[in-house]
Amino acid sequence: MAVDLSQIVKAYDVRGVVPDQWDEPLAELFGAAFVQVTSADAIVVGHDMRPSSPGLSRAFARGAAARGVDVTEIGLCSTDQLYFASGQLGLPGAMFTASHNPAQYNGIKMCRAGAAPVGQDTGLSDIRALVEEWSSTGAPAPAPAATAGTISRRDTLTDYAAHLLSLVDLASIRPLKVVVDAGNGMGGHTVPTVFAGLPLDLVPMYFELDGTFPNHEANPLDPKNITDLQARVIAEGADLGLAFDGDADRCFVVDERGEGISPSAITALVAARELAKHGGGTVIHNLITSWSVPEVVREHGGTPVRTRVGHSFIKEEMARTGAIFGGEHSAHYYFKDFWNADTGMLAALHVLAALGGQQGTLSELVAQYDRYRGSGEINSTVADQAGRTAAVKAAYADREDVTLDELDGLTVTTPDWWFNLRASNTEPLLRLNVEARDEATTARIRDEVLSLIRA
């Protein structure tokens, strides 16, 4: 019987508990399958600071090398550093990380040459099928090549930092005091090199690489994980705070008051800067980012394009439209100048450049990009997702001035507010996001919809 990988092969990556759900022998098979599906003759592999990451990464490299493929190991790195290596070297890549998941988890984010994503529809399902076939009882193992590939080491950190710094003009910014919470993740590895030489008074928090996450989960979108950063920003009298997730591909921003800034506002701010840099262009945003985003894009001469939620949809639209930038509510930021891949570090540099290029505070600067009041994402456990969504749709369908669309779940829009209701793909949940012109309306619509969902 073949091994069932349905619990660990997700829509965009591999992720599960080590060693209960997967281990080094399975990682070796993933390496062999990856090079077969991508038809690669060379690949690049990196890993985060989790205790299981070096062993899994090396096993994957062995599986690839046994098929005659040369492997460049870049060792400890952030996910966007791996994307940089894939883009710069023109090689398919594999990053060993479970991002913000707890310590017992690990995973693989894979890409083709030039950091092009590997998801269910772009090779991941084929990789899964090969691994299941090879790991089944009595099935033939992948045949080794007549000549094994080589495994070599390469340091890409300084080149990664130099590339990012070439994309944002920080030469004339005023001195800034910035608190950075790396959450014991890979931000502790990348931030010192990227920020070196900038006029920044850096206050580091939890820069020690520790995949057991002794201080808090490395997931800055959960409010409880940024309370330490918020307090430290206030105590230090800092200009801003930055929090990175475990693999440092996402960045969350806190202003000088210790208040978290909406990723939609950061998307709008960065979009305005990228549009100025490129002289216009297309900007991608998912359908639960704020109304502020398409408004700002249009005001700065750009064309906003709305997509479904999920990085594969963002990247597909960026490739299709030639977009210069894309942003999501989850603090993922995608750049044409970074092979359409996501990098929280580049977004952070844009925030530093924007703040340091004028004399006001970050809260004053961001106010122009944060125009509406949002509820944040609210999850409800429901047995019948389709039935409850249909009930909500029926309740609003005949109201005056209401527009409905079903690009991704159900979106209900009026001139003064909107909400989106989406079903989770993996859990019996409905996810609600509401936005309106004021707090009172947001609260009223939120409560109204939740009463229908939870009836």
N, C-alpha and C positions, 0 to 999 in steps of 0.2 A: 504494500500500500504506500502511495506517495505521501510525503510529508505535506501537511496542510499549512500553507503559508498565509491563509486568508486573514489571520489575526495580526500579522506583522507587515504585510505589504499593503500600504495605504495608497491613497490617490496619487500622491506626489513623491513618496519616499518609502523606505523600510524603517520600521520602528517597533521595538518590543523590549521585553524584560530579558536581561542576560544573567545567567545562562538558561533560564527556564524556557524561553520561547525561541532563542537562537543563540549560536555560539560560534567559535572560531572555525570549526569544520564547515559550518553552513556559510560563513563569510567567505571561505575559500571558494565554495561553489558559486557564490554571487560574483566573485571576481572573474571566474571563468565564463559565466553566463554574460556578464557585462561586456566583455571584450568580443564575445561572439555576436551579440546583438548589435553592437556599435561598429563592428568590423574594424576595430582599432588595431594599429600596430604599435601604439605607444599610448600610455595614459598617465595622469597625475593623481596622486592620492594624498589626502591630508586628514588630520583628526583633531578633536578637541581634548579637553583635560580630564575626561571621565576615566576612572580606573581601568575600564575594559577597552578603551579606545585604541591604545597602541597595539594590543594583541589582535583585535579584530581587523584593524587597518593592515597590519603586516600579513595576516592570513589572506585577506582580499588580494593584496599584492602578489603573494605566492600563487594564488589561483590564476591570476592574470599572466604572470611570468611563465607558468607551466604551459600556457598555450602559445608561447613564443612572443609575447608582448613585452616591450620594455616599459618599466614602471619608474616614474620619478616620484619619490616620496618627499613631501615638503614638511612633514612632521606636524608639530603643533601649529594650528592656524585657526582663524575664524572662517566661517562659511564663505563670506564674501572674499576672503583672501584666496580660498580655493577657486572661486569663480574667476578671480583675477588671473590665477595661474593657468586655468583652462583657456581663458581668452588670450592671454599674452603668449602662451606656448602653442596655442592651436590644438589642444589635446582634450579628449574626453576626460572627465574627472569624477572622483568619488570622495565625499566628505563624510567622515565618521563622527556623528553627533546625534543626540536626541533633543537638541535645542533647549527648550525650557522644561522638559520633562524631568521627573525625579531621578535620583542617582542610579537606581537599578536599571534604568532604561538606556538603550543605545540604538543607533540607527544609521542609515546611509542615505545621503542626498546625492543623487547622480546627475550628471549633465553630459551632453555631447560636446564636441569641440566648439570653442567660442561661447561656453557657458550656456548653450541651448538646453532647456530643461528636458529631463527624462521623467515622464509621468505615465499613468496607465495607458494612455492612447499614443504615447511616443516611445514605447520600448519597455516600460516597466512590467506590463503584463507578459511580454515575451520572456523577459528575464526570469520572472516568477515561474513560468511554465517549465523552463529549462532546469531551474534549481529543483523543482518538484520531481521532474523526471529523473534527474541524476541521483537524487537522494532516496528514491523509492527502492524497496527491497528487490535485489536482483537486477536492477537497471544498470546499464553500462555507465561507468564514470566518464567524465569528459576526457577524451584522449589527449595525452600530452603532446606537445609539438616535438619535432625531431631535434630542434635546437631551442632550449629555454631562453626566455627573454632575460634582460638584466634588471636589477633593482638598484637604483642609485638615489642619492640624497641631494636636495637642492634647497637653499634658503631663499624664500621669496618675500620676506617681510619688508625689507628696505625698498625693494622695487614696488611692492604694493603701496606702501606709504607714499613714495615719490609719485606714483601714478595718480593717486587720489589728490594730492596737493597740487598737481598740475592742472586739475579740473576746476579749482576754486581759487580765486584771488584773495589771499589772506595777507598780502604784503603790507598793507597800510592800516590794518585794524588797530584799534586802541587796546591797551592791556585789559584783559578780562580775568576774573576769578571764576573758575569753573570746578564744581564738584562732580566727580564721575564715580558712579556705583557700577562696578563690573560684575557684581554678584558672584564672585569667585569663578567667573567664566572667562571666555577668551578675550573680552575687552581688556582684561589685565595684561594680556600679551600684546595686543595691537596698539592700544591708546598711547603708551609711552613712546613708541617709535613714531606714530603719526603726528602726535602733538609736539614732539621734540623741536625746539627752535622757534615755535610760535610764541607770541607775547601773552602767554597764559600762565596764571598762577593756578597750577593743578592741585586739587585736593583729592587724593585717591581714596576710594572706599572699596574694601574687599577685592583687591587686585591679586591676592594670592590664588594661584590656579588650584582649585580643589573641587573635583567632580562629585564630592559628597554634599556640597552646598551647605556649609555649616552655619551660615548667617541667615539666608532666606532663599526661597526658590528664585531662580534666575528668569523670572517672568514678569517684566515691569508693567504689563498691562493689567495685572492684578493689583488693585490699590494697596493691599497690605504689604506688597514687596517694595514699594517706593517710600514708605513712611520714614525709614532711616535717612534716605536721601533728602527728603523734604525738610526734615529737622536739621540736617547738617547744612543745607543751603542757607537756612535762616541763621543758624548759629555762626556760620562763617561770614555772613554778609556777602555771599557770593552773587555774581551776576546771573548765574544759571546753574542747573544741574542736568546731567545726562545719565541715563540708566540703560545698560545694554542687557540683552538676554544671553542665555548660556553660550550660544555659538556666535554671538555678537553681530548677527546680521540685521537685528532690529534695534532701534534706538528710540527711547522715550525721553521727552524733554520736560523739565520743571523750571518755572520762572523764578525771579528773584524773591517772590513772596512765598515760595514753596508750593505753588499751585501747579498741578499737572496741566500741560498744554495738549489739547486735542490733536491726535495725529492728522485729522483733517486740516487743522490750521497750519500744521507743519507742511502738509502736502501743498496747500495754497501758497505759502511763503516760498517754498522751493520752486514751485511751478512758475511763479512770477520771475524768479531769478533765472531759471533755465530759459524761459521765453525771451528775456532780455538778452541773454548770452547768445541764443541761436537766432534771434530776429524773428520770433514766432515759431509756430509748429503745433503739433498735436500733443495733448496731454491726456493720459488714460486715468480714469478713476472708477472705483467700483461703486455699485449702486447704493451702498450705505455710508459713503462719505458725505460730508455736509454739503448743502446747497452752496456754501461759500466757495467750494472748489471750482465748479464750472463757472460761477460768476467771476471769480478772480481771473481764471484762464481767459475768458472772453475780454475782460477789461484790459488785459495785457496783450491782446492781439493774437491769442491762441485759439485752438479748436478743441473743446473738451469732448472726449468719447467715453461713454458709460459702459461698463462691463459687469458681468457676474462677479461674485466674490470668489477669490482663489487665485493664487499666483500664476497658475497655468493659463487662465483666461487673460490676465493682465499681459503676460509675456507674449501670448498669441496675438493680441491686439496691437502690442507695440511693434511686433515684427510685421504685421499686416499693414499697419498705417504709417510705419516709419516714425512713430512717436518719439519725442525727445525725453519724456519723463512719464512716470506713472506712480500713483500712490494709493495706499489702502488704509482703512480705518485701523488696521492691526499694527501700524507702524512699520510696514514694509514699503520701501521706496526704491523705484527702479529707474535706471538711467541709460539712455542710448549710449552715452560715452563710457558706460561700464558693461558693454555687451548685452544691454537690456536686462541685466541681472540686478538683484536687489542688494543694497548696501546701506545699512544704517549709519556707517561711519561717514559716508559722503554727505548724507543728509545732515549729520551733526556739523560737519564743516561748513555747510551752507548757513546753518543757524548762527554759527560763530562769526562768519563773514558778515551776515546781515546785521547782527547785533553790534559787532565791533566797528562797523562802517558808519555808525551814527551814535549820538550821545544819549538817546533815551533808554529806558529800561526794556527788558524783554516783554513784559506784560503790555507796555504801551505799544511796542512794535507789533505784537501779535494781534492786538485788538482789531486791526483792520482786516485780518484774515479769519476772525472768529466771530461771525455775525449772528449766529442762531444758537438756540439752546437744544442740546441733544440729551437723550435719556441714557445713552450707553446701551450695551447689549444686555437684554434681560431674557434669561432662559426659563422655560416652563416645561415640566415633565408631563407629557400627554401620551396616552396609549394610541389615540387615533389622530395622527398628525394631519392627514388629508381631510378628515371630517371636521376638525376644528378650524383648519384653514378655510374650508368651504363655508363654514358658519360665519367667519369674519368677513369673507368676501360678500356673502349675501347681505350682511348687515350694512355694508357701505355702498353696494353696487348702485342703488337708486338715489343716493343723496345728491343734492345739487352741488355743482362745481367739483365733483370728485372724478379723478382719472385713475383707472386701474391698469396695471401691467403685470405680466408674469414672466419677465425675463429671468428672474431668479427668486423663486418663492412668489409672494404676493406683495406688490407695492401699491399703496393707496396714497394719492397726492391731491392736495387742494392748494389754493393760493397762499394759505397761511400755515400749513403743516403737511407733513408726510410721515408714513410709517412703512416699514418693510417687515414681513413675517416670513422666515425661512425655516425649513425643516433640517435638522441635523442629519447628515448621511450615516452617522455611526451610533447615534444614541436616540432614545425616544424623546427628543426635545424639539420645541419650537423656539426660535430665536427672534426676539422683537427689538427693533430699533425705531425710535421716534425722534423727530426733530420739528421744532416750531419756532415762531418769531419771538416767543417769550416763554419763561419758565412755567407760568400758570397753564398755558395751552399745552405745553409738552406733558405736564403732569396729568391734565384732564384726558388727553387722548391716550396716554399710556395706561391709565386706570381703566378707561373704557374698553380698550382692546384686550387687556389682561382679563377683565371680567368675562369677555366672550371666550377667550382661550381656555380659561380655567373653570368654565361653567360646568 
